[in-house]
Amino acid sequence: MEARLQLLPLSSIEDDFSSLFFNFNTLLLSNPNPNPRRIPIPTFSSTSLRFSPRSTSRALLKDLPTFDRAVIGAAAGAIAGAFTYVCLLPIDAVKTKLQTKGAADLYSSALDAALHTLRTEGPVGFYRGVSAVLVGSATSSAIYFGTCELGKSVLSQLPSFPQILIPPTAGAMGNIVSSAIMVPKELITQRMQAGARGRSWEVMLRILEKDGVLGLYAGYSATLLRNIPAGVLSYSSFEYLKAFVLSRTGKSHLEPLQSVCCGALAGAISASLTTPLDVVKTRLMTQARGETGNKISVVVRQIMAEEGLAGFARGIGPRVLHSACFAALGYCAFETARLTIHQYVQQRQAEAANALA
């Protein structure tokens, strides 16, 4: 029988914190349903899934208004984004070094790039640009997941819109909107990982002085070219895997281990298919603006001339590893944070109703 979280009464700020902490730990320690029932395959809705009438589970966030679902999704996304990006920054730093111009002459492998960074810069070399990552990733992830939740909610209310297309469409919407925040953050981080000196804000000021505001969006078109397919692949894969798992367990949410497995597989699929786009994007971001004219076609021809087709697979190992770990941690953190926040909101609403009764 599905374990249910027991919420503590809330009467003060301290009680609120204790209740949230209790819910979080209970969720992490809960066991999967030992006797899963085979039920009909669910369809996608504003809460990711809408179960058939035979299912006794209630979809997460189903009773909340559309705007509230988006806000909860944004809050959970900010937590998940900041946590995940910071944890995996070392892998991303190695990937960036492998994809910069001339990397083939400097590093023989991902391990060689990691050891070189450790010898020349020490452990701090793996965390260059961490402040930009922390602020930018929390903001972009909040916008991304908030937009995705809003998109799913709106699209599910359109009777003529195919249910199977809700996840990829919502994922594309989230990527287009969040890229406006993510591109400057990623550009500053990658410039620092490629050797730019100073703090994040100093690197940003130098970019503004040299190239203006548009300089912060070098590689924006390439980022969209990479992020939209990658986002659609990753988000859709996770939603489809999530739908399959929940249809077998009959629950309204994934267990932490289930989130990790579904996220890792979704991230690996997405990263392996979109690495060539990521290589082009990284070249645009790490080279001076005048070298390529900020044109994707010029960069593609440059990579072909210098390294051939193999150049488009540079960094695929660290990228797949990074994306699998990123998606595993990110989706697990997002699902956990969203469920905890939702239960907190429900508890507060119940207390308010009892106070008025």
C-alpha positions in Angstrom: 0.0 0.0 0.0 1.3 3.4 -0.9 3.0 5.2 1.9 1.6 8.6 2.7 3.4 11.5 4.3 2.2 12.5 7.7 2.5 16.3 8.0 3.2 17.9 11.4 0.9 20.8 12.6 2.3 24.2 11.7 1.9 27.0 14.2 5.1 29.1 13.7 8.0 29.6 11.4 10.0 26.9 13.3 7.1 24.5 12.9 6.9 25.3 9.2 10.6 24.4 8.7 10.3 21.2 10.7 7.3 20.1 8.7 9.0 20.7 5.4 12.1 18.9 6.6 10.1 16.0 7.8 8.2 15.7 4.5 11.5 15.8 2.5 13.1 13.0 4.5 10.0 10.9 4.5 9.8 11.2 0.7 13.5 10.2 0.3 13.1 7.2 2.7 9.8 5.9 1.4 9.8 2.5 -0.3 8.4 1.8 -3.8 5.0 0.2 -4.0 5.8 -3.5 -3.3 2.7 -4.7 -5.2 2.3 -2.6 -8.3 -0.9 -3.1 -10.3 -1.1 -3.1 -14.1 -3.4 -0.2 -15.0 -4.1 1.5 -18.3 -1.4 3.7 -19.8 -2.0 7.3 -18.6 -2.3 10.4 -20.7 -0.4 13.7 -20.4 -2.0 16.6 -18.7 -1.0 19.8 -16.9 0.4 17.8 -14.1 2.4 15.5 -16.4 -0.1 12.6 -16.1 -3.8 12.1 -16.0 -4.8 8.6 -14.9 -7.8 6.7 -16.1 -10.9 6.5 -13.9 -9.8 3.1 -12.7 -6.7 4.5 -11.0 -7.0 5.5 -7.4 -4.1 7.9 -7.6 -4.6 11.6 -7.9 -2.4 13.5 -10.2 0.1 15.8 -8.5 -1.0 19.5 -8.5 -4.3 18.6 -10.1 -6.4 20.7 -7.7 -4.4 23.8 -8.0 -5.0 26.7 -10.5 -2.8 26.9 -13.6 -0.8 29.9 -12.3 -0.1 28.2 -9.0 1.2 25.1 -10.7 3.5 27.3 -12.8 4.8 29.0 -9.6 5.4 25.7 -7.8 7.2 24.4 -10.9 9.3 27.5 -11.0 10.3 27.3 -7.3 11.1 23.7 -7.6 13.1 24.3 -10.8 15.2 27.1 -9.2 16.2 24.7 -6.3 16.9 21.8 -8.7 18.8 24.0 -11.2 21.2 25.7 -8.7 21.9 22.4 -6.9 22.5 20.4 -10.1 24.6 22.9 -12.0 27.0 23.5 -9.1 27.4 19.8 -8.4 28.3 19.0 -12.0 30.4 22.1 -12.8 33.7 20.2 -12.9 32.5 17.8 -15.6 31.2 20.8 -17.6 34.5 22.6 -17.2 36.4 19.6 -18.8 33.8 19.4 -21.6 34.3 23.1 -22.4 38.1 22.7 -22.5 37.9 19.8 -24.9 35.6 21.8 -27.2 37.5 25.1 -27.4 39.6 25.9 -30.5 43.0 24.1 -30.5 42.0 21.6 -27.8 43.0 18.7 -30.0 46.6 19.9 -29.7 46.5 20.4 -26.0 44.5 17.4 -24.6 44.5 13.8 -25.6 41.4 12.9 -23.6 38.9 14.1 -21.0 41.2 12.6 -18.3 44.1 14.5 -19.7 42.1 17.8 -19.7 41.1 17.2 -16.1 44.6 16.4 -14.9 46.0 19.4 -16.8 43.4 21.6 -15.1 44.2 20.2 -11.7 48.0 20.7 -12.2 47.8 24.2 -13.5 44.9 25.7 -11.6 44.2 23.3 -8.7 40.7 22.2 -7.6 39.5 25.8 -8.0 40.0 25.5 -11.7 37.0 23.3 -11.9 34.8 25.9 -10.3 35.6 29.0 -12.3 32.5 31.0 -12.9 30.6 29.3 -10.2 28.8 32.5 -9.1 27.5 33.1 -12.6 26.4 29.5 -12.6 24.6 29.7 -9.3 22.6 32.8 -10.1 22.1 32.1 -13.8 21.1 28.4 -13.4 18.6 29.1 -10.6 17.0 31.8 -12.7 17.0 30.0 -16.0 15.8 26.7 -14.4 13.0 28.5 -12.6 11.9 30.1 -15.9 12.3 26.8 -17.8 10.3 24.6 -15.4 7.7 27.3 -14.7 7.2 27.7 -18.5 7.0 23.9 -19.0 4.4 23.5 -16.2 2.4 26.4 -17.6 2.7 25.0 -21.1 1.5 21.6 -20.1 -1.4 23.1 -18.1 -2.6 25.3 -21.0 -2.1 22.6 -23.8 -3.9 20.0 -21.8 -7.0 22.2 -21.8 -7.1 22.3 -25.6 -9.3 19.4 -26.7 -7.9 19.3 -30.2 -4.2 19.3 -29.2 -2.7 15.7 -29.3 -1.8 14.5 -25.9 1.4 12.8 -27.0 2.7 16.2 -28.2 2.3 18.0 -24.9 5.7 17.1 -23.4 7.8 18.0 -26.5 5.9 21.2 -27.1 6.1 22.3 -23.4 9.8 21.4 -23.4 10.4 23.6 -26.5 8.5 26.5 -24.9 10.6 26.2 -21.8 13.9 26.2 -23.7 13.1 29.2 -25.9 12.1 31.4 -22.9 14.9 30.2 -20.5 17.6 30.6 -23.1 17.4 34.4 -22.8 18.8 34.0 -19.3 20.9 31.0 -19.8 23.0 32.2 -22.7 24.8 35.1 -20.9 25.4 32.8 -17.9 26.8 30.0 -20.0 28.9 32.4 -22.1 30.6 34.0 -19.0 31.1 30.6 -17.4 32.7 29.1 -20.6 34.9 32.1 -21.1 36.3 31.7 -17.6 36.7 27.9 -18.1 38.6 28.6 -21.3 41.0 30.9 -19.5 39.5 34.3 -19.0 40.8 35.9 -15.8 38.9 37.7 -13.1 35.5 37.2 -11.4 32.2 36.6 -13.2 31.2 40.3 -13.1 34.6 41.4 -14.4 34.4 39.1 -17.3 30.9 40.3 -18.1 32.0 44.0 -18.0 34.8 43.2 -20.4 32.4 41.6 -22.8 30.1 44.6 -22.6 32.9 47.0 -23.2 34.2 45.1 -26.2 31.0 43.8 -27.9 28.2 45.6 -26.1 25.0 43.8 -25.0 24.9 41.6 -28.1 28.3 40.2 -27.0 26.5 38.5 -24.1 24.4 36.6 -26.7 27.2 35.3 -28.8 26.1 31.8 -29.8 22.4 32.5 -29.0 21.2 31.1 -32.3 23.5 28.0 -31.9 22.3 27.6 -28.3 18.6 27.6 -29.5 19.6 25.2 -32.2 21.1 22.9 -29.6 18.7 23.5 -26.7 15.4 23.1 -28.5 16.2 19.6 -29.8 18.1 18.7 -26.6 15.3 20.0 -24.4 12.6 18.3 -26.4 14.5 15.0 -26.4 15.4 15.2 -22.7 12.1 16.5 -21.3 10.0 14.3 -23.6 12.0 11.2 -22.8 11.7 11.8 -19.1 7.9 12.5 -19.3 7.4 9.3 -21.4 9.5 7.2 -19.0 7.7 8.8 -16.1 4.3 8.0 -17.6 5.4 4.4 -18.1 6.6 4.0 -14.5 3.6 5.6 -13.0 1.2 3.6 -15.1 2.9 0.5 -13.6 2.9 1.6 -10.0 -0.4 3.5 -9.8 1.2 6.4 -7.9 0.9 10.1 -8.4 4.7 10.7 -8.2 8.0 9.0 -8.8 10.1 7.6 -6.0 13.6 9.2 -5.8 15.4 6.2 -7.4 12.9 6.1 -10.2 13.4 9.8 -10.9 17.2 9.2 -11.0 17.0 6.3 -13.4 14.4 8.0 -15.7 16.4 11.3 -15.7 19.8 9.6 -16.4 18.4 7.7 -19.4 16.7 10.8 -20.8 19.8 12.9 -20.4 22.1 10.4 -22.0 19.7 10.0 -25.0 19.5 13.8 -25.5 23.3 14.5 -25.1 24.5 11.8 -27.4 22.3 13.0 -30.3 23.0 16.7 -29.9 26.8 16.8 -29.2 27.6 18.2 -32.7 25.3 21.2 -32.0 26.9 21.7 -28.6 30.4 21.8 -30.2 29.3 24.5 -32.6 27.7 26.5 -29.8 30.9 26.2 -27.6 33.1 27.4 -30.4 30.9 30.5 -31.0 31.0 31.3 -27.3 34.7 30.8 -26.6 36.1 32.5 -29.7 36.4 36.2 -30.2 33.4 37.6 -32.0 35.3 38.8 -35.0 36.9 35.4 -35.7 33.8 33.8 -37.1 31.4 36.8 -37.5 29.2 34.9 -35.1 27.9 32.7 -37.9 27.1 29.1 -37.5 28.0 28.2 -41.1 31.5 29.7 -40.7 32.1 27.7 -37.5 30.9 24.5 -39.1 33.2 24.9 -42.1 36.1 25.7 -39.7 35.6 22.6 -37.7 35.4 20.5 -40.8 38.6 22.0 -42.2 40.6 21.6 -39.0 39.3 18.3 -37.6 36.9 16.7 -40.0 33.7 15.0 -38.9 35.4 13.8 -35.7 35.6 17.4 -34.5 31.8 17.4 -34.1 32.1 14.6 -31.5 34.7 16.4 -29.4 33.7 16.1 -25.7 31.0 13.6 -26.3 32.1 11.4 -23.3 32.0 14.2 -20.7 28.9 15.6 -22.3 26.9 12.4 -22.1 28.2 11.8 -18.6 27.4 15.4 -17.6 23.9 15.3 -19.1 23.0 11.9 -17.6 24.2 13.0 -14.2 22.6 16.5 -14.6 19.2 15.0 -15.7 19.3 12.4 -13.0 20.0 14.9 -10.2 17.9 17.7 -11.7 14.7 15.7 -12.3 15.1 14.0 -8.9 15.6 17.3 -7.2 12.7 18.9 -9.2 10.2 16.1 -8.5 11.2 16.0 -4.8 11.0 19.8 -4.4 7.7 20.0 -6.3 6.1 17.3 -4.2 7.3 18.8 -0.9 6.2 22.3 -1.9 2.8 21.0 -3.0 2.2 19.1 0.2 3.2 22.2 2.2 0.7 24.3 0.2 -2.0 21.7 0.8 -1.3 21.7 4.5 -1.5 25.5 4.8 -4.7 25.5 2.8 -6.2 22.9 5.1 -5.2 24.8 8.2 -6.7 28.0 6.8 -10.0 26.1 6.1 -10.0 24.7 9.6 -9.4 28.1 11.1 -12.4 29.5 9.2 -14.7 26.6 10.2 
